[in-house]
Amino acid sequence: MQIEVKDLSCVYSEKTPFEKRALTDVSFSVEAGQSVGIVGCTGSGKSTLIQHLNGLIKLKTGKVSVLDIDLSAKKPDLRALRKGVGMLFQYPEYQLFADTVAADVKFGPQNFGMTKEEAEDAAREAVALVGLDYDEIKDRSPLDLSGGQKRRVAIAGVLAYRPKILILDEPTAGLDPAGKKEMLHLINSLKNRFVETVITVSHNMDEIAEFCRRVLVLGGGKLLYDTTPEELFYTCDVEKLGLTLPHAVRIVKGLEERGISLPRVLTEEALSKALVDYLGGKDHA
């Protein structure tokens, strides 16, 4: 297992008037190669959970092991952990800090022990992976780039040190529809070609339905469901969880109420095909 979480609990400002329980006895494991979505309404514990996975929040209660690094150990190897687990928060372009794109993307590799030459090669590869021309932008200030380019450079800065696990917190926040689609397809291609495991936190259920094969649902700091998108959206009362149905699922359920039965599709593309098949059938011609 790449990630093992057992009975993880977290309380902020413990034993003070501001005490808040963020997680309670959360347990799950993730194998290499999985694409996992984490969902839940605001305050459900999503951000607290993912910040335990690369040691940004110190483990106090429970057990967490990531890439065979035991975070319950007295002195876990946080440097090795953070090299193996790349994390991008909402609006990752705000993580850009250097004077040039090249310096920004090379910072991680050099910080984790690559030589200047190795870091240069890694930066060039990572920038190409996110669909940008390294020679064209390497000497430009990140501040001079478009919003979409900034986000791609921020992702390249994480990919450059070659993590095995990529954690994304609302990766499409603030992007227009075209930008969202472009970003999601980029992340999916990275999963297939470069990063072993991708964990995505999102409020957008269409994104979860299309790009994740497994979903962890948090509510009130507890793990309520560990299931597939199909099971979640077709058998669970997601509205009681503070979630919305993906558009395709909503249409399928609406048609079912009108006596039209379609397969359990999750995406608009699959829905279009199902409708064409239904309308093209002999009984509906």
C-alpha positions as CSV (number, residue, x, y, z in Angstrom):
1,M,0.0,0.0,0.0
2,Q,1.2,3.5,-0.8
3,I,-1.0,5.1,1.9
4,E,-2.3,3.5,5.0
5,V,-4.4,5.5,7.5
6,K,-5.7,3.9,10.7
7,D,-8.0,5.5,13.3
8,L,-6.7,9.0,12.4
9,S,-8.2,11.8,14.6
10,C,-7.4,15.4,14.8
11,V,-8.5,18.1,17.3
12,Y,-7.5,21.8,16.8
13,S,-6.9,24.1,19.8
14,E,-7.4,21.1,22.2
15,K,-8.4,21.9,25.7
16,T,-9.2,25.5,24.9
17,P,-12.5,27.3,24.4
18,F,-11.8,27.1,20.7
19,E,-11.4,23.4,20.6
20,K,-12.6,21.9,17.3
21,R,-12.6,18.2,16.3
22,A,-11.6,18.0,12.6
23,L,-11.2,14.2,12.1
24,T,-12.5,11.2,14.1
25,D,-11.2,7.7,13.6
26,V,-10.6,7.9,9.8
27,S,-9.3,4.7,8.3
28,F,-8.5,3.8,4.7
29,S,-5.7,2.6,2.4
30,V,-4.7,3.6,-1.2
31,E,-2.8,1.3,-3.5
32,A,-0.3,2.5,-6.1
33,G,-2.0,3.5,-9.4
34,Q,-5.3,4.6,-8.0
35,S,-7.2,7.8,-8.8
36,V,-9.0,8.8,-5.6
37,G,-11.4,11.7,-5.1
38,I,-12.1,13.2,-1.6
39,V,-15.4,15.0,-1.2
40,G,-17.5,16.5,1.5
41,C,-19.1,19.8,2.4
42,T,-17.1,22.7,3.8
43,G,-15.8,21.8,7.3
44,S,-16.0,18.1,6.7
45,G,-12.2,17.5,7.2
46,K,-10.9,17.2,3.7
47,S,-8.0,19.7,4.0
48,T,-7.0,18.4,7.4
49,L,-6.9,14.9,6.1
50,I,-4.7,15.6,3.1
51,Q,-2.3,17.8,5.1
52,H,-1.6,14.7,7.3
53,L,-0.5,12.8,4.2
54,N,2.7,14.9,3.7
55,G,3.3,15.9,7.3
56,L,2.0,19.5,7.1
57,I,-0.1,18.6,10.2
58,K,1.7,16.6,12.8
59,L,0.1,13.3,13.6
60,K,-1.2,13.1,17.2
61,T,-3.8,10.3,17.2
62,G,-3.9,7.2,15.0
63,K,-1.4,5.8,12.5
64,V,-0.5,7.1,9.1
65,S,2.1,5.4,6.7
66,V,2.9,7.0,3.3
67,L,5.4,5.4,1.0
68,D,6.6,3.2,3.9
69,I,7.3,6.3,6.0
70,D,5.6,5.8,9.4
71,L,4.4,9.2,10.5
72,S,3.7,7.9,14.0
73,A,7.4,7.4,14.5
74,K,9.2,9.8,16.8
75,K,11.2,11.4,14.0
76,P,9.6,10.5,10.6
77,D,11.6,11.3,7.5
78,L,9.6,14.3,6.4
79,R,12.1,15.3,3.7
80,A,11.6,11.9,2.0
81,L,7.9,12.1,2.5
82,R,7.6,15.5,0.8
83,K,9.8,14.4,-2.1
84,G,7.4,11.5,-2.6
85,V,4.2,13.4,-2.1
86,G,3.6,16.4,-4.2
87,M,0.8,18.7,-3.1
88,L,-0.9,21.6,-4.8
89,F,-3.4,23.7,-2.9
90,Q,-6.2,25.9,-4.3
91,Y,-4.9,28.5,-6.6
92,P,-1.4,26.9,-6.9
93,E,-0.2,29.9,-8.9
94,Y,0.1,31.7,-5.6
95,Q,2.8,29.2,-4.7
96,L,5.0,30.8,-7.4
97,F,7.7,32.9,-5.9
98,A,10.9,33.1,-8.0
99,D,12.0,35.8,-10.4
100,T,11.9,33.4,-13.4
101,V,9.9,30.3,-14.4
102,A,13.1,28.3,-14.6
103,A,14.2,29.2,-11.1
104,D,10.8,28.4,-9.7
105,V,10.5,25.0,-11.4
106,K,14.1,24.1,-10.5
107,F,13.7,25.0,-6.8
108,G,12.1,21.7,-5.8
109,P,14.6,19.4,-7.5
110,Q,17.6,21.3,-6.2
111,N,16.1,21.4,-2.7
112,F,15.7,17.6,-2.8
113,G,19.3,17.0,-3.9
114,M,19.6,17.2,-7.6
115,T,22.6,18.9,-9.2
116,K,22.0,22.0,-11.3
117,E,22.3,20.0,-14.5
118,E,19.8,17.4,-13.2
119,A,17.4,20.1,-12.0
120,E,17.6,21.8,-15.4
121,D,16.7,18.6,-17.2
122,A,13.9,17.8,-14.7
123,A,12.5,21.3,-15.1
124,R,12.6,21.1,-18.9
125,E,10.8,17.7,-18.8
126,A,8.2,18.9,-16.3
127,V,7.3,22.1,-18.2
128,A,7.0,20.1,-21.4
129,L,4.7,17.6,-19.6
130,V,2.3,20.4,-18.7
131,G,2.2,21.6,-22.3
132,L,4.5,24.6,-22.3
133,D,7.6,25.5,-24.2
134,Y,10.5,25.7,-21.7
135,D,12.8,27.7,-23.8
136,E,10.0,30.2,-24.5
137,I,9.1,30.9,-20.9
138,K,12.1,29.9,-18.8
139,D,13.4,33.5,-18.5
140,R,10.1,35.1,-18.0
141,S,8.6,36.2,-14.7
142,P,5.8,33.9,-13.5
143,L,3.8,37.1,-12.9
144,D,3.8,37.8,-16.7
145,L,2.1,34.6,-17.6
146,S,-1.6,34.0,-18.1
147,G,-3.7,32.5,-15.3
148,G,-3.7,29.1,-17.0
149,Q,0.1,29.2,-17.7
150,K,0.8,30.1,-14.1
151,R,-1.2,27.1,-12.9
152,R,0.7,24.8,-15.3
153,V,4.0,26.2,-14.1
154,A,3.0,25.6,-10.5
155,I,2.2,22.0,-11.4
156,A,5.5,21.6,-13.3
157,G,7.3,22.8,-10.1
158,V,5.9,19.9,-8.3
159,L,6.3,17.3,-11.1
160,A,10.0,18.3,-11.5
161,Y,11.0,16.5,-8.3
162,R,9.2,13.5,-9.5
163,P,6.7,12.6,-6.7
164,K,5.0,9.2,-6.7
165,I,1.8,10.7,-5.3
166,L,0.2,13.9,-6.4
167,I,-2.4,15.5,-4.2
168,L,-4.6,18.3,-5.7
169,D,-6.8,20.5,-3.6
170,E,-9.5,22.0,-5.9
171,P,-7.3,22.0,-9.0
172,T,-9.8,23.8,-11.2
173,A,-10.8,26.5,-8.8
174,G,-11.2,29.9,-10.5
175,L,-10.8,28.6,-14.0
176,D,-13.4,29.1,-16.8
177,P,-15.1,26.0,-18.2
178,A,-12.6,25.6,-21.0
179,G,-9.7,26.0,-18.6
180,K,-11.3,23.5,-16.2
181,K,-11.6,20.9,-18.9
182,E,-8.1,21.5,-20.1
183,M,-6.7,21.2,-16.6
184,L,-8.5,18.0,-15.8
185,H,-7.3,16.3,-19.0
186,L,-3.8,17.4,-18.2
187,I,-4.0,15.9,-14.7
188,N,-5.4,12.7,-16.2
189,S,-2.6,12.4,-18.7
190,L,-0.1,12.9,-15.9
191,K,-1.6,10.1,-14.0
192,N,-1.3,7.8,-17.0
193,R,2.3,8.8,-17.9
194,F,4.2,10.3,-15.0
195,V,2.6,10.1,-11.5
196,E,1.6,6.8,-10.0
197,T,-1.3,7.9,-7.8
198,V,-3.5,11.0,-7.9
199,I,-5.7,12.2,-5.0
200,T,-8.1,15.0,-5.8
201,V,-10.1,17.1,-3.4
202,S,-13.0,18.8,-5.2
203,H,-16.5,20.3,-4.7
204,N,-17.2,19.6,-8.4
205,M,-19.0,16.3,-8.7
206,D,-18.7,16.2,-12.5
207,E,-14.9,16.2,-12.1
208,I,-15.0,13.5,-9.5
209,A,-17.3,11.4,-11.6
210,E,-15.2,11.6,-14.8
211,F,-11.7,11.4,-13.4
212,C,-11.8,9.4,-10.2
213,R,-12.3,5.7,-9.9
214,R,-12.8,5.7,-6.1
215,V,-14.4,8.3,-3.8
216,L,-13.9,9.0,-0.1
217,V,-16.8,11.0,1.4
218,L,-16.2,12.9,4.6
219,G,-18.8,14.4,6.8
220,G,-18.4,15.9,10.2
221,G,-14.8,14.7,10.3
222,K,-15.8,11.1,9.7
223,L,-15.3,8.8,6.7
224,L,-18.9,8.2,5.7
225,Y,-18.3,6.3,2.4
226,D,-15.4,4.7,0.6
227,T,-17.0,3.7,-2.7
228,T,-17.0,4.1,-6.5
229,P,-18.5,7.2,-8.2
230,E,-21.3,5.1,-9.7
231,E,-22.4,3.6,-6.3
232,L,-22.1,7.0,-4.6
233,F,-24.2,9.0,-7.2
234,Y,-26.8,6.3,-7.9
235,T,-27.4,4.6,-4.6
236,C,-26.5,7.2,-1.9
237,D,-28.5,10.3,-0.9
238,V,-25.8,12.7,-1.8
239,E,-27.9,15.8,-1.1
240,K,-28.1,14.8,2.6
241,L,-24.3,14.9,2.5
242,G,-24.3,18.4,1.2
243,L,-23.2,17.3,-2.3
244,T,-24.8,17.7,-5.7
245,L,-25.2,15.1,-8.4
246,P,-23.2,15.3,-11.6
247,H,-25.2,16.7,-14.5
248,A,-25.3,13.4,-16.4
249,V,-26.6,11.5,-13.3
250,R,-29.2,14.2,-12.7
251,I,-30.5,13.8,-16.2
252,V,-30.6,10.0,-16.1
253,K,-32.6,10.1,-12.8
254,G,-34.9,12.8,-14.2
255,L,-35.6,10.6,-17.3
256,E,-36.1,7.6,-15.1
257,E,-38.9,9.4,-13.2
258,R,-40.6,9.8,-16.6
259,G,-40.3,6.2,-17.5
260,I,-37.2,6.4,-19.7
261,S,-34.5,3.9,-18.5
262,L,-30.9,4.6,-19.4
263,P,-27.6,3.0,-18.2
264,R,-25.9,4.4,-15.1
265,V,-23.6,6.9,-16.9
266,L,-21.4,9.4,-15.2
267,T,-20.3,11.8,-17.9
268,E,-21.9,14.0,-20.5
269,E,-20.1,12.1,-23.2
270,A,-21.5,8.8,-22.0
271,L,-24.9,10.3,-21.6
272,S,-24.9,11.5,-25.2
273,K,-24.0,8.0,-26.4
274,A,-26.7,6.4,-24.2
275,L,-29.3,8.8,-25.6
276,V,-28.3,8.1,-29.1
277,D,-28.5,4.3,-28.5
278,Y,-31.9,4.7,-26.8
279,L,-33.4,6.9,-29.6
280,G,-31.9,4.6,-32.2
281,G,-33.5,1.5,-30.8
282,K,-36.3,-0.2,-32.6
283,D,-38.9,0.6,-29.9
284,H,-38.2,4.3,-30.1
285,A,-37.5,5.0,-33.8
